[in-house]
């Protein structure tokens, strides 16, 4: 035999405080989930970025941008990891230790990197001390060239050695830290310096300070005439002409445009980063650029990277969306939410209605419907054993109808409920009449049996 449990019957037997506790607890859980969901959706995303340079300028630049993003309540936050140079930044990115990095296109493993912003270009400069007679790379034969930055420029050294066969020319390269360069030149440990840096006044002044010069003797620059050929087989490099007078204006150094190599420096992101996140990052960085150019002139060189499909380092799709204006608008981004939102609201409304019914059922003797007390009387009518019980039920029906009609007069009972109440009352009246008939038949049958017994007539059995 199966038993069906009616949720309304179960609820009716629960004390009010239990139902209140249940509904209140569920409401608190729903509110907590909603609040946590909102906070999660609006919480700023923190990205780690590796930045390093010879003089620490890259880390200071990104720290200022990070501060600007925090001040403007941007949805992006940056945590800056100060590295020794662009090579260490590239290693941090490839190993998964950071989300972003400032890298030079020719150093490190950048297979997982995608460009976000072109930060600047660095330029390869071969500088000879004042009074030196070297005017071309061929003149470096048998000489020692100090490489400022050491390991970070080993690939550039390899490229130059391959193009000019410098090993056969017995050109030696010596790694130098920036602080060692001036002493190495003074002590004639090196006869030339190879430096790779942006052509901004800050770095050019740093380069000039490595040499003691007077009006007659000035440092010189050696051209890399095969820069175009190098760029063809090593796409990380570009051929570039250094403008006349870049290192010094009077007398101009160089005295004419000078061909050399240029290497782009990028802000890159892991290719696995979310597109929308990178779009927001790109916008935030470009907005911060306008505010910080006065403090960091290098930011004037900030620009969009190449969007060509065959770019040496591909652009991140999120950054490309920002630059070409194809980022999703509100309706594109939230179309699913707009579609499913009303469905969710409808479901929540149903849950709320069920909870409201659950709370009201059996509330202090009150009932959920005016028909419920009439339904309860049907059982009593079927089980009545006498006229007295049926009369009592009729009195209760009269009282219920009187009470509910008074509510209807005050506008507290719907017309539909009043009509249903009337039908239920008629149904009960028919049920009472039917029960009376049964009871009367039973009484008549019992009386006949009694009379027959007195006069000796047996009443035949039924059936």
Backbone torsions as a table, in degrees:
resi	resn	phi	psi	omega
1	UNK	NA	125.6	179.9
2	UNK	-94.6	145.6	179.5
3	UNK	-117.4	127.2	178.5
4	UNK	-99.7	124.9	-179.7
5	UNK	-93.5	124.5	177.5
6	UNK	-89.1	120.0	179.7
7	UNK	-56.2	-36.2	179.5
8	UNK	-65.1	-38.7	177.9
9	UNK	-65.5	-39.3	178.0
10	UNK	-63.3	-43.3	-179.2
11	UNK	-64.6	-34.9	-175.6
12	UNK	-66.8	-22.3	-179.4
13	UNK	-93.0	-2.7	177.6
14	UNK	-86.8	135.6	175.3
15	UNK	-60.0	154.2	-178.5
16	UNK	-59.3	-40.3	-176.4
17	UNK	-66.9	-30.4	177.3
18	UNK	-68.9	-44.6	178.9
19	UNK	-64.4	-39.7	177.6
20	UNK	-62.5	-42.2	179.7
21	UNK	-64.9	-41.3	-179.7
22	UNK	-64.5	-50.5	-178.6
23	UNK	-66.0	-41.1	178.5
24	UNK	-62.7	-41.0	178.7
25	UNK	-63.9	-44.4	178.3
26	UNK	-63.3	-37.2	178.6
27	UNK	-65.0	-43.1	179.0
28	UNK	-63.1	-40.9	178.2
29	UNK	-62.5	-44.1	179.9
30	UNK	-62.6	-43.6	179.3
31	UNK	-64.2	-42.3	-179.8
32	UNK	-62.2	-43.0	178.4
33	UNK	-63.1	-41.1	179.5
34	UNK	-64.4	-43.6	-179.6
35	UNK	-65.2	-45.2	179.4
36	UNK	-63.9	-39.6	177.7
37	UNK	-63.2	-41.4	178.9
38	UNK	-64.7	-44.2	-179.7
39	UNK	-64.7	-37.8	179.0
40	UNK	-64.7	-41.8	-178.3
41	UNK	-68.9	-31.7	-176.5
42	UNK	-99.0	-4.2	-179.1
43	UNK	-67.8	132.1	178.4
44	UNK	-61.1	144.8	177.6
45	UNK	-91.8	125.9	-180.0
46	UNK	-98.5	125.3	178.1
47	UNK	-114.9	138.6	176.6
48	UNK	-91.3	138.7	-178.3
49	UNK	-132.6	130.2	176.9
50	UNK	-93.1	129.1	-179.1
51	UNK	-143.5	131.1	179.1
52	UNK	-156.0	150.3	177.8
53	UNK	-155.6	171.3	-177.2
54	UNK	-57.5	-38.0	-175.7
55	UNK	-109.0	8.0	179.2
56	UNK	78.0	6.2	-176.3
57	UNK	-66.8	-34.7	-178.4
58	UNK	-62.4	-43.8	179.9
59	UNK	-66.0	-40.0	178.9
60	UNK	-64.8	-39.5	178.9
61	UNK	-61.9	-48.5	-178.0
62	UNK	-69.8	-30.5	176.0
63	UNK	-64.9	-39.9	177.8
64	UNK	-66.2	-40.9	177.3
65	UNK	-63.9	-40.9	178.1
66	UNK	-61.0	-41.2	177.8
67	UNK	-64.6	-38.0	179.0
68	UNK	-65.3	-40.5	178.9
69	UNK	-63.9	-38.8	178.7
70	UNK	-67.4	-40.7	-178.4
71	UNK	-65.1	-33.5	-177.6
72	UNK	-91.4	8.8	178.5
73	UNK	57.6	39.1	179.8
74	UNK	-66.3	154.8	177.0
75	UNK	-75.2	-5.2	178.8
76	UNK	-114.1	134.8	172.5
77	UNK	-121.6	145.1	-179.7
78	UNK	-116.1	132.1	172.4
79	UNK	-110.1	112.8	-172.0
80	UNK	-88.0	129.4	174.2
81	UNK	-108.9	113.3	-176.6
82	UNK	-79.7	117.1	178.4
83	UNK	-110.6	171.3	-175.8
84	UNK	-71.9	-35.7	-176.2
85	UNK	-164.7	-177.6	-177.8
86	UNK	-65.2	-29.7	178.5
87	UNK	-65.2	-45.7	178.5
88	UNK	-65.0	-33.4	176.6
89	UNK	-65.1	-41.8	178.2
90	UNK	-64.1	-38.8	178.2
91	UNK	-64.5	-40.8	179.4
92	UNK	-63.2	-37.7	179.5
93	UNK	-70.2	-46.2	-176.7
94	UNK	-66.7	-27.2	179.1
95	UNK	-85.5	-4.2	178.2
96	UNK	82.5	13.0	-178.9
97	UNK	-77.4	-23.3	-179.1
98	UNK	-134.4	164.3	178.1
99	UNK	-92.3	-30.0	-175.5
100	UNK	-134.1	163.3	176.9
101	UNK	-159.6	152.0	169.2
102	UNK	-96.5	113.9	-173.8
103	UNK	-129.6	158.8	172.1
104	UNK	-98.8	141.6	-170.5
105	UNK	-62.1	-20.3	-173.2
106	UNK	-104.4	11.0	-177.7
107	UNK	-128.3	144.6	173.4
108	UNK	79.2	173.9	177.2
109	UNK	-88.8	109.6	-176.4
110	UNK	-112.1	22.9	-177.9
111	UNK	-65.5	-28.6	179.7
112	UNK	-96.0	3.1	-175.6
113	UNK	-93.4	146.9	173.5
114	UNK	-134.3	135.4	-173.6
115	UNK	-72.6	145.9	176.6
116	UNK	-117.5	-49.8	-178.6
117	UNK	-141.0	140.3	168.3
118	UNK	-82.9	111.4	-175.4
119	UNK	-78.6	-49.1	-178.6
120	UNK	-167.7	-179.8	169.3
121	UNK	-118.4	136.4	170.8
122	UNK	-101.1	151.3	-175.0
123	UNK	-123.3	134.3	177.9
124	UNK	-80.8	122.0	180.0
125	UNK	-123.8	127.3	172.5
126	UNK	-103.1	112.1	-173.5
127	UNK	-110.4	136.5	175.6
128	UNK	-113.4	148.0	-176.3
129	UNK	-65.2	162.9	175.6
130	UNK	-57.7	136.2	178.3
131	UNK	89.6	-11.1	-179.9
132	UNK	-69.6	147.8	-177.1
133	UNK	-99.7	3.1	-178.7
134	UNK	-74.8	127.6	-177.7
135	UNK	-123.6	-11.4	179.4
136	UNK	-144.9	169.6	-179.7
137	UNK	-63.8	-31.9	177.6
138	UNK	-60.0	-30.2	-179.3
139	UNK	-73.0	-8.2	178.6
140	UNK	-82.1	0.1	-178.0
141	UNK	-54.2	126.7	178.8
142	UNK	76.6	4.1	-177.4
143	UNK	-98.9	168.0	175.9
144	UNK	-111.1	128.4	-179.2
145	UNK	-110.0	124.0	176.1
146	UNK	-80.4	127.6	-177.5
147	UNK	-103.7	104.4	179.8
148	UNK	-73.5	123.8	-177.3
149	UNK	105.4	-16.1	172.6
150	UNK	58.2	-119.7	-171.8
151	UNK	-54.8	-34.4	-177.0
152	UNK	-61.5	-25.1	-177.5
153	UNK	-107.4	13.5	-179.1
154	UNK	-64.1	-37.7	-179.8
155	UNK	-64.7	-40.6	177.6
156	UNK	-62.1	-41.0	177.5
157	UNK	-61.3	-43.7	179.3
158	UNK	-61.1	-41.6	-179.5
159	UNK	-64.0	-45.1	179.2
160	UNK	-65.6	-40.4	-179.9
161	UNK	-63.2	-40.3	-179.8
162	UNK	-67.7	-43.5	-176.8
163	UNK	-69.0	-39.5	-174.7
164	UNK	-106.6	5.5	179.5
165	UNK	51.2	51.2	-174.6
166	UNK	-71.6	-22.2	177.4
167	UNK	-65.2	-42.9	177.4
168	UNK	-67.0	-31.4	178.9
169	UNK	-80.1	4.7	177.5
170	UNK	56.1	40.1	173.1
171	UNK	-87.7	124.1	-178.6
172	UNK	-103.3	146.9	178.7
173	UNK	-119.6	135.4	-177.3
174	UNK	-124.5	122.4	179.3
175	UNK	-70.1	134.6	179.8
176	UNK	-134.8	140.6	167.0
177	UNK	-78.9	159.7	-178.0
178	UNK	-57.4	-39.8	-178.4
179	UNK	-71.5	-14.7	-179.4
180	UNK	-94.0	-13.7	-170.8
181	UNK	-64.1	-46.7	-176.9
182	UNK	-61.2	-44.2	179.3
183	UNK	-64.4	-39.5	-179.1
184	UNK	-64.5	-38.3	177.6
185	UNK	-68.6	-43.5	-177.8
186	UNK	-63.7	-39.4	-179.3
187	UNK	-85.8	6.7	178.3
188	UNK	58.5	29.7	174.3
189	UNK	-74.0	-24.5	175.7
190	UNK	-132.4	150.5	180.0
191	UNK	-104.7	-5.6	176.9
192	UNK	-159.6	163.5	178.3
193	UNK	-124.7	141.2	172.0
194	UNK	-111.5	117.7	-179.8
195	UNK	-127.4	145.4	177.1
196	UNK	-125.0	112.2	-175.0
197	UNK	-154.1	161.7	176.0
198	UNK	-69.9	149.4	179.3
199	UNK	-89.1	67.4	173.0
200	UNK	-114.8	160.2	-175.8
201	UNK	-59.4	-35.3	-179.7
202	UNK	-59.5	-47.5	-176.3
203	UNK	-78.7	-33.5	177.4
204	UNK	-66.1	-37.4	176.8
205	UNK	-64.9	-38.3	177.3
206	UNK	-61.9	-39.8	-179.9
207	UNK	-69.6	-41.7	178.4
208	UNK	-61.4	-35.4	-177.4
209	UNK	-66.8	-11.4	180.0
210	UNK	-78.2	-13.6	-175.0
211	UNK	-125.0	140.0	171.8
212	UNK	-91.7	123.1	-175.6
213	UNK	-137.2	161.0	172.3
214	UNK	-129.9	-174.1	-174.3
215	UNK	-61.8	-29.1	-176.2
216	UNK	-93.4	-29.4	-175.4
217	UNK	-117.5	117.8	-177.6
218	UNK	-126.2	151.5	174.9
219	UNK	-64.3	158.2	-179.5
220	UNK	-125.5	167.4	179.2
221	UNK	-120.8	141.0	177.7
222	UNK	-106.4	131.2	-178.3
223	UNK	-77.0	152.2	170.4
224	UNK	-107.1	85.5	-171.3
225	UNK	-65.1	-25.4	-178.2
226	UNK	-92.2	24.6	-176.9
227	UNK	-58.8	-39.5	-179.7
228	UNK	-62.4	-43.5	179.7
229	UNK	-65.8	-38.8	178.9
230	UNK	-63.9	-42.0	-178.9
231	UNK	-63.9	-26.6	-179.6
232	UNK	-70.4	-37.6	-178.9
233	UNK	-101.4	-9.7	177.3
234	UNK	-130.6	85.6	-170.9
235	UNK	-67.2	-7.0	174.7
236	UNK	-69.2	-17.0	-176.8
237	UNK	-108.6	154.1	177.6
238	UNK	-129.1	145.0	173.0
239	UNK	-75.0	139.0	-174.9
240	UNK	-149.5	143.2	176.6
241	UNK	-105.3	117.8	176.2
242	UNK	-74.2	124.3	-177.3
243	UNK	-62.3	150.1	176.8
244	UNK	-55.5	136.3	176.2
245	UNK	76.3	16.1	-177.3
246	UNK	-65.3	-46.7	-176.9
247	UNK	-76.0	-39.0	177.8
248	UNK	-151.2	143.0	-174.2
249	UNK	-86.9	-36.2	-175.4
250	UNK	-144.3	112.5	-8.5
251	UNK	-67.0	152.2	-174.2
252	UNK	-68.6	134.2	174.1
253	UNK	-131.1	117.9	-6.6
254	UNK	-69.7	162.5	-178.1
255	UNK	-82.1	-1.9	175.1
256	UNK	-157.2	167.2	177.4
257	UNK	-56.0	138.0	-171.8
258	UNK	-121.0	124.8	179.9
259	UNK	-79.1	133.6	178.4
260	UNK	-156.6	-166.0	-179.6
261	UNK	-107.5	145.6	177.1
262	UNK	-124.6	140.5	-178.2
263	UNK	-125.9	123.6	179.2
264	UNK	-72.5	148.6	174.6
265	UNK	-117.2	127.9	-174.0
266	UNK	-119.9	152.1	158.2
267	UNK	-90.2	118.0	-177.4
268	UNK	-117.8	157.3	177.9
269	UNK	-126.4	155.9	171.9
270	UNK	-61.5	139.1	-176.9
271	UNK	-66.5	-16.2	-179.7
272	UNK	-82.7	-8.7	179.7
273	UNK	-64.2	143.4	-178.6
274	UNK	-58.2	138.1	-176.7
275	UNK	-60.6	-46.5	-179.2
276	UNK	-62.5	-37.6	178.7
277	UNK	-62.5	-44.4	-179.9
278	UNK	-69.4	-34.5	175.6
279	UNK	-60.2	-46.9	178.6
280	UNK	-64.1	-39.3	178.2
281	UNK	-62.0	-46.6	-178.5
282	UNK	-59.7	-45.5	179.2
283	UNK	-62.6	-42.3	-178.3
284	UNK	-64.2	-41.7	-179.5
285	UNK	-67.6	-43.1	-179.4
286	UNK	-67.6	-33.1	175.6
287	UNK	-68.6	-40.9	179.8
288	UNK	-66.1	-29.8	180.0
289	UNK	-54.8	-44.2	-176.9
290	UNK	-64.5	-32.0	-177.0
291	UNK	-80.3	-23.8	-170.3
292	UNK	-111.1	2.7	-177.0
293	UNK	-62.0	-32.7	179.4
294	UNK	-64.3	-36.5	-179.8
295	UNK	-81.9	-33.4	-178.0
296	UNK	-127.8	91.3	-179.8
297	UNK	-56.8	-23.8	179.6
298	UNK	-58.9	-25.9	-177.8
299	UNK	-67.8	-14.9	176.5
300	UNK	-65.0	-21.0	-179.4
301	UNK	-89.5	-4.5	-179.9
302	UNK	-63.3	130.2	-175.9
303	UNK	-155.9	175.5	177.3
304	UNK	-75.2	138.1	175.7
305	UNK	-74.9	174.8	178.6
306	UNK	-65.2	134.6	177.7
307	UNK	-101.6	7.3	179.4
308	UNK	-65.8	144.7	-179.9
309	UNK	-64.4	-27.8	-178.9
310	UNK	-98.3	20.0	177.4
311	UNK	-59.3	147.4	-176.9
312	UNK	-58.2	-44.5	170.8
313	UNK	-116.5	115.5	-177.1
314	UNK	-62.2	152.1	178.0
315	UNK	-80.5	146.7	176.7
316	UNK	-69.9	137.7	-179.3
317	UNK	-56.5	-34.6	178.6
318	UNK	-66.0	-39.8	177.1
319	UNK	-69.0	-40.4	178.9
320	UNK	-60.9	-38.6	179.3
321	UNK	-62.1	-36.3	178.4
322	UNK	-68.4	-45.7	-174.7
323	UNK	-70.6	-35.1	-179.4
324	UNK	-95.9	4.9	175.2
325	UNK	70.9	24.5	-177.4
326	UNK	-101.8	13.0	178.1
327	UNK	-63.3	149.5	-176.2
328	UNK	-66.8	141.0	174.5
329	UNK	-84.7	-176.1	-174.8
330	UNK	-57.8	-46.3	-174.8
331	UNK	-71.9	-33.5	176.9
332	UNK	-67.4	-42.7	-174.5
333	UNK	-72.0	-36.7	-173.7
334	UNK	-113.1	24.9	-178.8
335	UNK	-61.5	-39.9	179.1
336	UNK	-64.0	-41.7	-180.0
337	UNK	-65.3	-38.8	179.5
338	UNK	-68.6	-28.7	-179.8
339	UNK	-78.5	-47.2	-175.7
340	UNK	-87.0	-15.8	-178.1
341	UNK	-58.2	-52.4	179.1
342	UNK	-59.2	-35.1	177.5
343	UNK	-63.7	-41.5	178.8
344	UNK	-66.3	-40.7	179.2
345	UNK	-63.3	-40.2	177.3
346	UNK	-61.9	-41.3	178.5
347	UNK	-64.4	-41.7	178.5
348	UNK	-64.2	-37.3	178.5
349	UNK	-63.5	-39.0	177.6
350	UNK	-64.1	-42.0	177.9
351	UNK	-62.5	-41.6	179.8
352	UNK	-63.8	-42.4	179.7
353	UNK	-62.7	-40.4	178.5
354	UNK	-64.9	-40.3	178.9
355	UNK	-65.4	-39.0	178.8
356	UNK	-64.0	-41.9	177.6
357	UNK	-64.7	-40.5	179.4
358	UNK	-61.3	-39.3	-179.1
359	UNK	-70.7	-36.3	-174.8
360	UNK	-81.2	-23.3	-173.9
361	UNK	-66.0	123.5	178.8
362	UNK	72.0	18.0	-175.6
363	UNK	-71.5	101.2	175.1
364	UNK	59.7	36.8	179.9
365	UNK	87.6	-13.1	177.8
366	UNK	-74.8	161.5	-177.4
367	UNK	-126.4	163.7	-175.3
368	UNK	-76.3	-23.7	-176.2
369	UNK	-142.5	145.8	177.1
370	UNK	-66.7	-15.9	179.5
371	UNK	-80.0	-21.4	-174.9
372	UNK	-57.0	-45.7	179.8
373	UNK	-64.7	-30.5	176.7
374	UNK	-69.1	-41.6	176.9
375	UNK	-59.6	-37.1	-178.6
376	UNK	-65.2	-27.7	-178.2
377	UNK	-75.2	-21.0	-177.7
378	UNK	-59.2	-41.8	179.2
379	UNK	-64.6	-39.5	178.8
380	UNK	-65.0	-36.8	179.8
381	UNK	-64.9	-45.5	-177.8
382	UNK	-65.2	-27.1	-178.9
383	UNK	-98.3	4.8	-178.8
384	UNK	-65.3	139.6	-179.0
385	UNK	-109.7	-0.3	-178.2
386	UNK	-164.1	171.3	-178.0
387	UNK	-64.1	-33.3	-177.5
388	UNK	-62.0	-42.1	180.0
389	UNK	-66.9	-40.8	179.5
390	UNK	-66.0	-36.7	177.4
391	UNK	-64.8	-40.1	178.3
392	UNK	-62.4	-40.2	179.1
393	UNK	-65.7	-40.3	178.2
394	UNK	-61.3	-38.7	177.9
395	UNK	-64.5	-39.5	179.5
396	UNK	-66.2	-39.9	178.1
397	UNK	-61.7	-43.1	179.1
398	UNK	-60.2	-43.0	-178.7
399	UNK	-64.8	-42.6	179.7
400	UNK	-63.4	-44.9	-179.8
401	UNK	-64.1	-39.1	178.8
402	UNK	-62.4	-44.0	-179.6
403	UNK	-65.0	-45.7	-176.7
404	UNK	-71.0	-34.5	177.1
405	UNK	-68.1	-32.4	174.7
406	UNK	-64.3	-39.5	176.2
407	UNK	-63.3	-41.9	-179.3
408	UNK	-62.2	-37.7	179.0
409	UNK	-65.7	-31.3	179.8
410	UNK	-87.7	0.7	179.0
411	UNK	81.4	14.5	-178.3
412	UNK	-97.1	4.0	178.8
413	UNK	-131.0	130.3	-179.1
414	UNK	-70.0	151.7	179.9
415	UNK	-60.4	-36.9	178.9
416	UNK	-64.1	-40.4	178.2
417	UNK	-65.4	-38.6	179.8
418	UNK	-64.5	-40.5	178.9
419	UNK	-65.7	-43.0	178.4
420	UNK	-63.3	-36.1	179.0
421	UNK	-62.8	-41.1	179.6
422	UNK	-64.1	-43.5	179.0
423	UNK	-63.2	-41.1	179.5
424	UNK	-64.3	-38.0	179.6
425	UNK	-65.5	-42.3	176.9
426	UNK	-62.0	-39.7	178.6
427	UNK	-61.2	-42.5	-179.5
428	UNK	-68.2	-37.0	178.4
429	UNK	-62.0	-42.5	176.9
430	UNK	-63.5	-38.5	179.7
431	UNK	-65.1	-37.8	177.7
432	UNK	-65.8	-44.8	178.8
433	UNK	-60.8	-41.4	179.8
434	UNK	-63.8	-41.4	179.5
435	UNK	-66.3	-38.3	178.5
436	UNK	-61.4	-43.6	179.9
437	UNK	-59.8	-43.5	179.5
438	UNK	-62.0	-45.7	-179.0
439	UNK	-63.8	-39.6	179.0
440	UNK	-65.2	-40.4	177.9
441	UNK	-62.6	-41.7	179.3
442	UNK	-63.0	-41.2	-179.0
443	UNK	-64.2	-42.7	-179.7
444	UNK	-65.1	-41.7	179.1
445	UNK	-64.3	-40.0	179.5
446	UNK	-67.3	-37.2	179.5
447	UNK	-67.7	-41.6	179.0
448	UNK	-63.3	-40.4	179.7
449	UNK	-63.5	-39.5	-179.1
450	UNK	-65.7	-43.4	-180.0
451	UNK	-65.1	-40.5	179.8
452	UNK	-63.1	-37.9	179.7
453	UNK	-64.5	-35.3	-177.3
454	UNK	-69.3	-33.6	-175.0
455	UNK	-101.8	5.0	175.9
456	UNK	82.5	20.7	177.5
457	UNK	-102.3	121.1	179.8
458	UNK	-80.3	132.4	177.4
459	UNK	-80.7	123.9	-178.5
460	UNK	-63.5	143.6	-179.0
461	UNK	-64.3	150.1	-180.0
462	UNK	-63.9	140.9	176.6
463	UNK	85.0	NA	NA
